[in-house]
Amino acid sequence: MRLSVFWSLMDDEFGPAYSRTLARDHTLLALGDRTADEALAAGVPAREVWEALCDAMDVPPERRFGKDPTPPRRR
């Protein structure tokens, strides 16, 4: 997942303002008690960060791929 897709999904799910606050302030046990921003800066793949956020924030599976319901192909 590209970083631009990550931020697009974040904005779609949480809104542009809250998504930035969430990424900056919310620590995630699944990411070693790091925030999303810290994990991304440390090189954790964006998909892994997105999945950890979805799990922590109880995002239902049907909304994890954003507004387009077609799941992205894995490379």
N, C-alpha and C positions, 0 to 999 in steps of 0.2 A: 504494500500500500504506500502510495506517495504521501508525503507530508501534506500536500495541498488537499488530497482526498480526506486525510485525517481531520484537518481543520474544517472542511466542508461538512463532514459528518458531525463534528462537534457543534458547529453553528446550527445545523438543522435540528439536532436533538435538544440542545440546551440554550440556544440563542447566542448571538454574537458576543454580548457582554459577559454573560455568565460562563460561557465556555472558556474564556480566557482566565476568569477568576478561578474556575474549577481546576484548570490545568496548572495554574500557578500555586494554588493553596491547598488542594486536597491531596493528602498523602495516601498511597495505595500499598497495602501489605504485599499484594501480588507483584509489585515492582520494587520490592526491597525497601519499603517505607519511604519511597521517593514520590515526588509529584510527577505528573505527566511531563511537565516541562523538563524536570531534572532527568527523567528516564530517557526522553528523546535526546537531550544533550549528551547523555552518556552512551548513546548509540543503540538503545533498545528499539527494535523495529516498531514503526508506527502502528502496524496491525496489532501487535502484542499490547501496546499501550491502550489502543482503542478497546480491545477486548477486556482488559483489566478495568477500564473505566465503566464499560457497559455492565460488567459483573457487579462492581461496587455500587453503581447507581441504579441497579435493577432495571436496566433498559431491556424491554422484551425483545425476544429474537426477531420478531417481524419488523422491528425498527432499527436493527443493527446495521442495515445496509443503506440507510437513508431513505430519501423519498422515492427513489427508483427501486422497486422491489426485486429486481434482477440481481442476484449476488454476483460480485466481481469474480472473474476467473483467476485462479491461482496460477502463478508462473512457476 
